[in-house]
Amino acid sequence: MFLLVLVLIYIFVLTFIYGSAVIILLDKLLGSADKQGVPLSILNITGMIVLAVIAGYLSLFMKIGMVANIIVSLMAMVLYLVNRTEINLLAKRYLCGVRMANRFGIVLFLLVCALALIESADQPKVGDSGLYHVPTIKWIE
């Protein structure tokens, strides 16, 4: 379960950086004087879309494995270094929002996350996982 938490943190950081870079790029291209805050969920969904597109193009030329993860991580590091000040400001704003949140809501969220981690670390309960999902994943690889 610890490894699952590390993977989720890795995915969150990647989607945050890619989503932030896209939002910053769109903000510069559109040149809006009225800077509106983008919710963190939209930022991460945008980052997931960008990562899916990158992974799709990479899958045409290589297996999506360690090399693809290294490429995506290096691109994220470059994007972070280029947009360091804006991404740091976004991160501070979101962290401030988390600190100002209702304590009961935070505890409830962490409880739901813990239950989801426990459930995802458990064995599959669907009977056709070994017959359908595993061969499909092997075929994709």
N, C-alpha and C positions, 0 to 999 in steps of 0.2 A: 504494500500500500504506500510505503514511503517513496518508492520509485514512481508510482502513479502521481503522487503530489509533485515530485520534481518535473515530470513530463508536463503536467498542467501548468506549472509555473513557467516552464520554457515556452509553452504555447501562448500563455498570456503575455509574456514579455515580447515575443515575436509579433503577435497580433497588435499589441499596443504600439510598437515601433512602426510597423508598416501602416497601420491605420492613422497614426499621427502624421507620418510622412505624407500620406495621401491628402489628409485634411489640410495640412500646411501648404502643400502644392496647389490644391484647389483654391485655398484662400488667397494665395499669391496670384494665381491665374485670373481669378474672378475679381480680385482687387476690391472686395467689399469693405467699406469703411465701418460698417456695423458688424463687429466681431461677436458672433453668437457662440455660446458654449455648446459643444457637441457632447451628448451624453456618452459615458464610458462604454456602455453596451454597443452603441452605434459605432464608436471608434474601433472596438474589437471586432465587430462584425465586418467592418470595412477592411480591417487587417486580415481577417480570415478569407475574404474574397480575393484580396491581392495574393495571399499565400496560395490559394487554390489555383489561381491563374498561373503563378510562377511554377507550382508543382506540375500543372498540366503541361506547360511547355518543357519543363525539364524531363518529364516522363517520355517525351518523344525521342530524347537523345540518350537517356540513361535510366537505370533503375532508381526508384525513389528509396534511397537508403541513407547510409552515413555520408556519402559524398554530396548528395543533394542537401542534406541537413547542414553540412559545412558551408556549402554555397549560400544557402538561405541565411545562415547565421552571419557569415561574412558580409553579405549585402545589408543585413540589419545593422551590423556594427558601423558600416560606412554611412548608412542613412542616419544613424544616431549621431555620429560625429559631425555630419554636415548640418543637421538640424538640432544640435545639442541644446541650445538655449530655449527654443520653442518647446521641445519635448520635455525638458525639465520643468518649464512653467506649467505645461499641461499636467504632468505627474503631480506637481505640488498642489494644483487646484483640485485634482481628484482625491488626493490624500487628505486635503483639508475638508472636503465634502464627506469623506468617510469618518473623520474625527468628529464632525458635527452631527453625524447621524444618531438616531435613536439607539440607545444601548440594547434595548430589548430586540430591536430589529437586527442588530449585528449578531447578537447571541443566537437568534432564530436562524439567521442566514448561515452561521457557522455550524449549527446543528444539522441543518439540511445538507450542507456540504459534507459533513462527516458521515452522515447516513448514505449519501450518494457514493462516497469513496468506499465505504464498507460494502455496499451492494455491488459496485463495479469490480472490486477485488475478488468477489466470490465467483464460483464456477458458473458457467452458463446454465440457465434453467430451461431454455428452449430446446426441444428435442432435435430439431433439424440444424442446430449450429454446426455439428460435426459433419453433416451431410451436404450442407449448402454453403455456409459462410466460410469455413476453413478452406475448402477447395477453391472458392472464388478468390479469397485473399492470396492463396498460393499462385493462382493463375495470373493475378494482377502483378505479383512480384516477378 
